[in-house]
Amino acid sequence: MNIKESVSQIESYLDLDRKPVGVKFFFDKESFDNFEVDQRDRKVTYCNSVQLASKGQSMKLTKENQGCPNGAFALNFTDVPDPIASGKGRFKKGIYKDVETSKKINDDMMFMKERPYGIAVMPLENYDTEPDVVIVVGSSYNVMRIIQGHGYHNGYTTNLRTVGLQAVCQDLTTYPYNSEDINISLLCPGTRLVADWVPSEIGIGIPFKKWYEIVDGIKETINPFERNKNKEAIKERLEERGLSSDELKFNENYDDGSYTGGKIDVE
């Protein structure tokens, strides 16, 4: 499996409205310059760059392109300002009940440790080399299926951490990068404003080292978890891409015979 094949597969297994996004860090000017994608010519918030990539755009960004101070320090383009580090800044804005809680939020976040020269943000399918993190934003159902695919190979998910703040930059990027594990985000008011996500969307960040096994895990759990209606749609998407649907088994699920009383009728 390569990157393009993996994207074709996951777009068959899941009904995604957005493209999976790859994020790659560069730690020197030469490697950044040699990566053949145009640098954005103006500022953009990092989370908006991810949203744009999920709709097909590719770009490189440096410190000068950062349109959000919180995203800039999460990615370590700038230092964390003292009002944030101390907890006083967010406490004054009424986000947390006291300075101690506000400070602990910042202390518990995992920002980028190394200082990058720049980053690439683009649809995963456009990469010829491996990115560092994959971000998928979509319905809670699709995020559930990704977690089930991860669980197929890795068991119970014990590390999920989120607080409804610095969602795309920290929850979905620097935390997976540092922890080398998946994380979900319910997004945050800031990114929902500037990146215009659909209100029902949430996200999942995946270190690329786990990407292929998660795609495989989603495939392996289609038969036990997906109902016939979804299997029909998966079959159609697979065949549209010239992929085999022979392994799909209809009328078969993990919970067959488990329930009594039938479905509740809702008028």
C-alpha positions as a Markdown table, in Angstrom:
| # | Residue | x | y | z |
|---|---|---|---|---|
| 1 | Met | 0.0 | 0.0 | 0.0 |
| 2 | Asn | 1.2 | 3.5 | -0.8 |
| 3 | Ile | -0.2 | 6.9 | 0.1 |
| 4 | Lys | -2.5 | 7.3 | -2.9 |
| 5 | Glu | -3.8 | 3.7 | -2.6 |
| 6 | Ser | -4.5 | 4.2 | 1.1 |
| 7 | Val | -6.5 | 7.4 | 0.4 |
| 8 | Ser | -8.5 | 5.6 | -2.3 |
| 9 | Gln | -9.2 | 2.8 | 0.1 |
| 10 | Ile | -10.3 | 5.0 | 3.0 |
| 11 | Glu | -12.5 | 7.1 | 0.8 |
| 12 | Ser | -14.2 | 3.9 | -0.3 |
| 13 | Tyr | -14.6 | 2.5 | 3.3 |
| 14 | Leu | -15.9 | 5.9 | 4.7 |
| 15 | Asp | -18.4 | 8.4 | 3.3 |
| 16 | Leu | -16.1 | 11.4 | 3.7 |
| 17 | Asp | -17.1 | 14.9 | 2.7 |
| 18 | Arg | -13.5 | 16.1 | 3.0 |
| 19 | Lys | -10.1 | 14.9 | 1.9 |
| 20 | Pro | -7.7 | 13.5 | 4.5 |
| 21 | Val | -5.0 | 16.1 | 5.2 |
| 22 | Gly | -1.3 | 15.6 | 5.6 |
| 23 | Val | 0.9 | 17.9 | 7.6 |
| 24 | Lys | 4.7 | 17.8 | 7.2 |
| 25 | Phe | 7.2 | 19.7 | 9.3 |
| 26 | Phe | 10.5 | 21.1 | 7.9 |
| 27 | Phe | 13.3 | 22.1 | 10.3 |
| 28 | Asp | 15.6 | 23.9 | 7.9 |
| 29 | Lys | 15.2 | 26.3 | 5.0 |
| 30 | Glu | 16.7 | 24.0 | 2.4 |
| 31 | Ser | 14.3 | 21.1 | 2.9 |
| 32 | Phe | 11.4 | 23.6 | 3.0 |
| 33 | Asp | 12.5 | 25.3 | -0.2 |
| 34 | Asn | 13.1 | 22.0 | -2.0 |
| 35 | Phe | 9.6 | 20.7 | -1.2 |
| 36 | Glu | 7.8 | 21.6 | -4.5 |
| 37 | Val | 4.6 | 23.3 | -3.2 |
| 38 | Asp | 4.1 | 27.0 | -3.4 |
| 39 | Gln | 4.3 | 29.0 | -0.2 |
| 40 | Arg | 1.2 | 30.9 | 0.6 |
| 41 | Asp | 1.5 | 34.6 | -0.3 |
| 42 | Arg | -0.4 | 36.0 | 2.7 |
| 43 | Lys | -1.4 | 35.1 | 6.3 |
| 44 | Val | -3.8 | 32.3 | 7.2 |
| 45 | Thr | -4.7 | 30.7 | 10.4 |
| 46 | Tyr | -3.3 | 27.2 | 10.7 |
| 47 | Cys | -6.7 | 25.6 | 11.2 |
| 48 | Asn | -8.0 | 27.4 | 8.1 |
| 49 | Ser | -5.1 | 26.0 | 6.1 |
| 50 | Val | -6.2 | 22.5 | 7.2 |
| 51 | Gln | -9.7 | 23.3 | 6.1 |
| 52 | Leu | -8.5 | 24.5 | 2.7 |
| 53 | Ala | -6.4 | 21.4 | 2.3 |
| 54 | Ser | -9.4 | 19.2 | 3.1 |
| 55 | Lys | -11.1 | 20.8 | 0.1 |
| 56 | Gly | -8.1 | 20.3 | -2.2 |
| 57 | Gln | -5.6 | 23.2 | -1.7 |
| 58 | Ser | -1.9 | 22.7 | -1.0 |
| 59 | Met | 0.4 | 25.2 | 0.6 |
| 60 | Lys | 3.6 | 25.7 | 2.6 |
| 61 | Leu | 3.7 | 28.1 | 5.6 |
| 62 | Thr | 6.4 | 29.7 | 7.7 |
| 63 | Lys | 6.2 | 31.9 | 10.7 |
| 64 | Glu | 5.4 | 34.9 | 8.5 |
| 65 | Asn | 2.2 | 33.2 | 7.3 |
| 66 | Gln | 0.7 | 32.6 | 10.7 |
| 67 | Gly | -2.6 | 34.4 | 11.2 |
| 68 | Cys | -3.4 | 33.1 | 14.7 |
| 69 | Pro | -1.1 | 33.6 | 17.7 |
| 70 | Asn | -2.3 | 30.5 | 19.4 |
| 71 | Gly | -1.6 | 28.3 | 16.4 |
| 72 | Ala | 1.8 | 30.0 | 16.0 |
| 73 | Phe | 2.9 | 29.1 | 19.5 |
| 74 | Ala | 1.3 | 25.6 | 19.4 |
| 75 | Leu | 3.4 | 24.9 | 16.3 |
| 76 | Asn | 6.4 | 26.6 | 18.1 |
| 77 | Phe | 6.9 | 29.3 | 15.5 |
| 78 | Thr | 6.7 | 31.6 | 18.5 |
| 79 | Asp | 7.1 | 31.3 | 22.2 |
| 80 | Val | 4.1 | 30.7 | 24.5 |
| 81 | Pro | 3.3 | 34.2 | 25.8 |
| 82 | Asp | 3.5 | 34.6 | 29.6 |
| 83 | Pro | -0.3 | 35.4 | 30.1 |
| 84 | Ile | -1.1 | 32.0 | 28.5 |
| 85 | Ala | 1.7 | 30.1 | 30.3 |
| 86 | Ser | 0.8 | 31.6 | 33.7 |
| 87 | Gly | -2.9 | 30.9 | 33.2 |
| 88 | Lys | -3.8 | 34.6 | 33.8 |
| 89 | Gly | -4.7 | 35.4 | 30.3 |
| 90 | Arg | -7.5 | 32.8 | 29.8 |
| 91 | Phe | -8.7 | 33.2 | 33.4 |
| 92 | Lys | -9.3 | 36.9 | 32.7 |
| 93 | Lys | -11.4 | 36.0 | 29.7 |
| 94 | Gly | -13.6 | 33.8 | 31.9 |
| 95 | Ile | -12.7 | 30.6 | 30.2 |
| 96 | Tyr | -11.8 | 28.8 | 33.5 |
| 97 | Lys | -12.8 | 29.2 | 37.1 |
| 98 | Asp | -9.4 | 30.2 | 38.4 |
| 99 | Val | -5.8 | 30.8 | 37.4 |
| 100 | Glu | -4.7 | 27.4 | 38.6 |
| 101 | Thr | -7.1 | 25.6 | 36.3 |
| 102 | Ser | -6.2 | 27.8 | 33.4 |
| 103 | Lys | -2.5 | 27.2 | 33.9 |
| 104 | Lys | -3.0 | 23.5 | 34.1 |
| 105 | Ile | -4.8 | 23.5 | 30.8 |
| 106 | Asn | -1.7 | 25.0 | 29.2 |
| 107 | Asp | 0.7 | 22.8 | 31.1 |
| 108 | Asp | -1.2 | 19.7 | 29.9 |
| 109 | Met | -1.2 | 20.6 | 26.2 |
| 110 | Met | 1.6 | 19.1 | 24.1 |
| 111 | Phe | 2.9 | 21.8 | 21.9 |
| 112 | Met | 5.7 | 21.3 | 19.3 |
| 113 | Lys | 9.0 | 20.9 | 21.0 |
| 114 | Glu | 11.3 | 21.6 | 18.1 |
| 115 | Arg | 11.2 | 24.9 | 16.3 |
| 116 | Pro | 10.2 | 24.3 | 12.6 |
| 117 | Tyr | 11.3 | 26.4 | 9.7 |
| 118 | Gly | 8.0 | 25.7 | 8.0 |
| 119 | Ile | 5.2 | 23.3 | 7.3 |
| 120 | Ala | 3.3 | 21.8 | 4.4 |
| 121 | Val | -0.4 | 21.4 | 4.6 |
| 122 | Met | -2.1 | 19.6 | 1.8 |
| 123 | Pro | -4.4 | 16.8 | 0.8 |
| 124 | Leu | -2.8 | 13.5 | 1.9 |
| 125 | Glu | -3.1 | 12.1 | -1.6 |
| 126 | Asn | -0.8 | 14.7 | -3.0 |
| 127 | Tyr | 2.2 | 13.5 | -1.0 |
| 128 | Asp | 5.0 | 11.5 | -2.6 |
| 129 | Thr | 6.9 | 11.4 | 0.7 |
| 130 | Glu | 5.5 | 10.6 | 4.1 |
| 131 | Pro | 4.0 | 13.5 | 6.1 |
| 132 | Asp | 4.1 | 13.6 | 9.9 |
| 133 | Val | 0.5 | 13.8 | 10.8 |
| 134 | Val | -2.8 | 13.0 | 9.1 |
| 135 | Ile | -5.9 | 14.9 | 10.0 |
| 136 | Val | -9.5 | 13.8 | 9.1 |
| 137 | Val | -12.4 | 16.1 | 9.9 |
| 138 | Gly | -15.9 | 14.7 | 9.4 |
| 139 | Ser | -18.9 | 13.2 | 11.0 |
| 140 | Ser | -18.7 | 11.6 | 14.4 |
| 141 | Tyr | -19.7 | 8.3 | 12.7 |
| 142 | Asn | -16.5 | 8.4 | 10.5 |
| 143 | Val | -14.3 | 9.3 | 13.5 |
| 144 | Met | -15.9 | 6.3 | 15.3 |
| 145 | Arg | -15.0 | 4.0 | 12.4 |
| 146 | Ile | -11.4 | 5.3 | 12.4 |
| 147 | Ile | -11.1 | 4.6 | 16.1 |
| 148 | Gln | -12.5 | 1.1 | 15.5 |
| 149 | Gly | -9.9 | 0.6 | 12.8 |
| 150 | His | -7.2 | 1.7 | 15.3 |
| 151 | Gly | -8.7 | -0.6 | 17.9 |
| 152 | Tyr | -8.5 | -3.6 | 15.6 |
| 153 | His | -4.7 | -3.4 | 15.8 |
| 154 | Asn | -4.1 | -1.6 | 19.0 |
| 155 | Gly | -6.9 | -2.3 | 21.5 |
| 156 | Tyr | -8.6 | 0.2 | 23.8 |
| 157 | Thr | -7.9 | 3.8 | 23.2 |
| 158 | Thr | -6.6 | 5.2 | 26.5 |
| 159 | Asn | -5.0 | 8.5 | 25.6 |
| 160 | Leu | -7.6 | 10.7 | 24.1 |
| 161 | Arg | -7.3 | 14.3 | 25.4 |
| 162 | Thr | -9.3 | 17.4 | 24.4 |
| 163 | Val | -10.8 | 20.5 | 26.1 |
| 164 | Gly | -12.5 | 22.4 | 23.3 |
| 165 | Leu | -9.5 | 24.8 | 22.8 |
| 166 | Gln | -6.6 | 24.9 | 20.3 |
| 167 | Ala | -8.4 | 22.1 | 18.5 |
| 168 | Val | -6.7 | 21.7 | 15.2 |
| 169 | Cys | -3.2 | 23.1 | 16.1 |
| 170 | Gln | -2.8 | 21.1 | 19.4 |
| 171 | Asp | -5.4 | 18.4 | 19.6 |
| 172 | Leu | -5.1 | 17.2 | 16.0 |
| 173 | Thr | -1.5 | 18.1 | 15.1 |
| 174 | Thr | 1.1 | 18.7 | 17.9 |
| 175 | Tyr | -0.4 | 16.2 | 20.3 |
| 176 | Pro | -0.4 | 13.3 | 17.8 |
| 177 | Tyr | 3.0 | 14.4 | 16.6 |
| 178 | Asn | 4.5 | 14.3 | 20.1 |
| 179 | Ser | 2.6 | 11.4 | 21.5 |
| 180 | Glu | 2.9 | 9.3 | 18.4 |
| 181 | Asp | -0.7 | 8.3 | 19.0 |
| 182 | Ile | -4.2 | 9.2 | 17.8 |
| 183 | Asn | -6.3 | 12.0 | 19.3 |
| 184 | Ile | -9.8 | 13.3 | 18.7 |
| 185 | Ser | -11.0 | 16.9 | 18.9 |
| 186 | Leu | -14.5 | 18.3 | 19.2 |
| 187 | Leu | -13.0 | 21.4 | 17.6 |
| 188 | Cys | -13.3 | 24.8 | 19.3 |
| 189 | Pro | -15.1 | 28.1 | 18.8 |
| 190 | Gly | -12.1 | 29.8 | 17.3 |
| 191 | Thr | -11.6 | 27.2 | 14.5 |
| 192 | Arg | -15.3 | 26.9 | 13.9 |
| 193 | Leu | -15.3 | 30.7 | 13.3 |
| 194 | Val | -12.2 | 31.1 | 11.1 |
| 195 | Ala | -12.3 | 27.8 | 9.3 |
| 196 | Asp | -16.1 | 27.5 | 9.0 |
| 197 | Trp | -16.4 | 23.8 | 9.8 |
| 198 | Val | -19.8 | 22.3 | 9.7 |
| 199 | Pro | -21.3 | 22.4 | 13.2 |
| 200 | Ser | -21.6 | 18.6 | 13.5 |
| 201 | Glu | -18.0 | 17.9 | 12.4 |
| 202 | Ile | -15.3 | 16.7 | 14.7 |
| 203 | Gly | -11.7 | 15.7 | 14.0 |
| 204 | Ile | -9.1 | 13.0 | 14.5 |
| 205 | Gly | -5.3 | 13.4 | 14.3 |
| 206 | Ile | -3.2 | 10.4 | 13.4 |
| 207 | Pro | 0.6 | 10.1 | 13.4 |
| 208 | Phe | 1.5 | 8.9 | 9.9 |
| 209 | Lys | 3.3 | 5.9 | 11.3 |
| 210 | Lys | -0.1 | 4.5 | 12.3 |
| 211 | Trp | -2.0 | 5.5 | 9.1 |
| 212 | Tyr | -1.6 | 2.3 | 7.1 |
| 213 | Glu | -2.6 | 0.0 | 9.9 |
| 214 | Ile | -5.7 | 2.2 | 10.6 |
| 215 | Val | -6.8 | 2.0 | 7.0 |
| 216 | Asp | -6.3 | -1.8 | 7.2 |
| 217 | Gly | -8.2 | -1.9 | 10.5 |
| 218 | Ile | -11.2 | 0.0 | 9.0 |
| 219 | Lys | -11.3 | -2.5 | 6.2 |
| 220 | Glu | -11.1 | -5.5 | 8.5 |
| 221 | Thr | -14.0 | -4.2 | 10.7 |
| 222 | Ile | -16.4 | -3.4 | 7.9 |
| 223 | Asn | -18.2 | -6.7 | 8.1 |
| 224 | Pro | -18.8 | -6.8 | 11.8 |
| 225 | Phe | -19.6 | -3.1 | 12.2 |
| 226 | Glu | -21.3 | -1.8 | 9.0 |
| 227 | Arg | -24.9 | -2.5 | 8.3 |
| 228 | Asn | -26.2 | -3.6 | 4.9 |
| 229 | Lys | -27.1 | -0.1 | 3.7 |
| 230 | Asn | -23.5 | 1.2 | 4.4 |
| 231 | Lys | -22.0 | -2.0 | 2.8 |
| 232 | Glu | -24.0 | -1.3 | -0.4 |
| 233 | Ala | -22.5 | 2.2 | -0.5 |
| 234 | Ile | -19.0 | 0.9 | 0.3 |
| 235 | Lys | -19.4 | -1.7 | -2.5 |
| 236 | Glu | -20.4 | 1.0 | -4.9 |
| 237 | Arg | -17.4 | 3.3 | -4.0 |
| 238 | Leu | -15.0 | 0.4 | -4.2 |
| 239 | Glu | -16.1 | -0.6 | -7.6 |
| 240 | Glu | -16.1 | 3.0 | -8.8 |
| 241 | Arg | -12.4 | 3.0 | -7.9 |
| 242 | Gly | -11.7 | -0.3 | -9.5 |
| 243 | Leu | -11.2 | -2.0 | -6.1 |
| 244 | Ser | -12.5 | -5.4 | -5.1 |
| 245 | Ser | -15.6 | -5.7 | -3.0 |
| 246 | Asp | -15.4 | -9.5 | -2.7 |
| 247 | Glu | -14.7 | -9.5 | 1.0 |
| 248 | Leu | -18.0 | -7.7 | 1.9 |
| 249 | Lys | -20.4 | -10.0 | 3.7 |
| 250 | Phe | -24.0 | -8.9 | 3.9 |
| 251 | Asn | -26.5 | -9.8 | 6.6 |
| 252 | Glu | -23.7 | -10.3 | 9.1 |
| 253 | Asn | -22.7 | -8.1 | 12.1 |
| 254 | Tyr | -20.9 | -8.5 | 15.4 |
| 255 | Asp | -24.1 | -8.1 | 17.4 |
| 256 | Asp | -26.4 | -10.5 | 15.5 |
| 257 | Gly | -28.8 | -12.1 | 18.0 |
| 258 | Ser | -27.7 | -9.9 | 20.9 |
| 259 | Tyr | -30.8 | -7.8 | 21.4 |
| 260 | Thr | -34.3 | -8.7 | 22.6 |
| 261 | Gly | -37.5 | -6.7 | 22.1 |
| 262 | Gly | -36.7 | -5.3 | 18.6 |
| 263 | Lys | -36.2 | -1.7 | 17.7 |
| 264 | Ile | -38.2 | 1.1 | 19.4 |
| 265 | Asp | -40.8 | 2.5 | 17.1 |
| 266 | Val | -40.5 | 6.3 | 16.8 |
| 267 | Glu | -43.4 | 8.2 | 15.4 |
